[in-house]
Amino acid sequence: MQDLQTDAEGLLRLVYVSTATVPFGRDDLLALVRPIRVRNQVNAVTGLLVYDEGRFLQLLEGPQDEVEATFQRIRVDPRHRDVTVLFRAAARSRMFGEWQMGLVRLDDLPPERHLGLVDFVRFRLLPGSEDSTSAEEAWSWFEEFRERALSRATDR
């Protein structure tokens, strides 16, 4: 297992969106993330996966080679289509270092905790959307989520 305190120069943060090819209920999502959490712990990859009505928004962070390898597995996974990178950059520190992979289903959050993500995921991230999404908006949501909701009940 790699150390989560990896030299900051080697950290990469990547945010992507994708569309699920099959619907995912709560149990399906939990079954999806269980083996991922084990692999991520071994590879020192952390982050947060958000799911809403067939759309994924995910932040991955960790050693550059491990994050890129994880993302390549996601790109070829038949459960995803329309995989689009919103943000890829070096990071000085981890945003979700305590989670091998946090999981948020928007349906499980009360509306006041959506923090604007429902419109973002449901409408702004649709392929061909006239109102294109910026990396800054995605990044802003993750920062706000961390600040306002990290201490609340989510699956870690």
Secondary structure, 3 states (H helix, E strand, C coil): CCCCCCCHHHEEEEEEEEEECCCCCHHHHHHHHHHHHHHHHHHCCEEEEEEECCEEEEEEEEEHHHHHHHHHHHHHCCCEEEEEEEEEEECCCCCCCCCCCEEEEHHHCCHHHCCCHHHHHHHHCCCCCCCCCCHHHHHHHHHHHHHHHCCCCCEC
